[in-house]
């Protein structure tokens, strides 16, 4: 298993468990330091994890965590998203029920993007909420 990582005794006030690998101990220590510095899990994440304790199927767990991630990555209710398409400016209001555009409410931004363009899109990307990775950007010299 190897020796405990430096700082374990100081951080946790006890010796490291012998049955855990050094790699796992390092990860636990890193998480603890990060949580101390930047804050631990928020209330929504804790609630989701508490619900997950009773869930046995991996698909259900993945769906729960994906839904939590979607809620975190979307703008707050009241935000207006603007996208120009086909020389027209489209304004979408984020509401607690979904996304309002042209007098209709949609469950997802992807549905709004489809209504605007007639083509299937990743809604957050269409409205500029997802940043392109540097690998996908063309380097101009």
Secondary structure, DSSP 8 states (H G I E B T S, - for coil): -----TTHHHHHSS---TTS-HHHHHHHHHHHHHHHHH----HHHHHHHHHHTT---HHHHHHHHHHHHHHHHS--TT-EEEEEETTEEEEEEEETTEEEETTEEESSHHHHHHHHHSS---HHHHTT-S---GGGS----
